Amino acid sequence: MNFKKIIPLTFAALSAAGALSACSDSSVVGADEQANSVAVHLDEKEIASKTATLVKESSKPNVVTTVIISSDLNEDRTRKVRSTQVLEGDDTYNRTMNSIIAVDTINTSYKTEKGWVYYSYHDFEAYSLYGDFYSMQDENGVIYGPIALIENATKMGDGWHLIKSLNCWNESKWFVSNDSVFEFMEHLTVYAHDAYAKIDLDYSSRDSLVLNQFVEDCIADGGTVFKSARGIDTQRQPELRCTLPSLHENPIRISRWEKYASYVINNCRSDIVPEMRIPQVSCPPEKCDGPSLGW
């Protein structure tokens, strides 16, 4: 098959029962396996691929295995693997996923926050917090993740733009058409600006039910829905944007984060495969960008 990389140009964009239920403590099988000291230039997709490969290679029959890959930023803002961990059990994976779901705010103290990396290039400045990549294979062979959370603050001409992006790289979400595989990343991404009283929430999926629920929730919260087309193939992987009014609060709260972050995480697994068809999304014209969001 031909492989085509179709990835949203975000800065990197309802739960399945029991997906986050803890069942055992994790014990270290191999921890802090240091990567080669030579700086390897990777993008996010390549690290996600390494995470998925490692969890498959490390798993044993009837044993839950969790893999964590950490990375550092190179000078050219690409990434290199810093360390890998292979753990038995699901405790670390579940605990981390629950902590991601629970934090429904954007960090506004990035300049002094531990773990954030500062870099600049000509007129470009940014603070970034690159989360680890997490993947797990359960005793039945179901693969969860890879999941990664990235936070970023980028200074542009009109001030600081804040971004928080939860990304699912599970192969089950890819779209197969005409003997080609389109590699999609399902994601939930939040954009805020320190000078604007609004917040943008982007959601990418092929689940019609959840996309329609996203539209309803956006309108109920006083927002406006837009069909996003920022460089992705929206015919195969729709992406919606909800623009909401936001108070100048610190930290900035993200409406509906818990609900849709839960959906991204709980459905980022190999046994939940979307239908291979183009989703249809209905939306009242007065609340949307255009008369209809149907694809």
Secondary structure, DSSP 8 states (H G I E B T S, - for coil): -EEEE----S------TTTT---S--EEEEEEEE--SS---B-HHHHHHHHHHHHHHH--TT--EEEEEEEEE-TTS-EEEEEEEEEESSHHHHHHHHHHHH--EE---TTT-TT-EEEEETTEEEEEEE--EEEEE-TTS-EEEEEEEEEEEEEETTEEEEEEEEEE--GGG-EEETTEEEE--EEEEEEEETTSSEEEEEEE-S-HHHHHHHHHHHHHTT-EEEE--SSS-TTTS-EEEEEEE----SSEE-TTHHHHHHHHHHT-BTT----SS-------GGGBSSS----
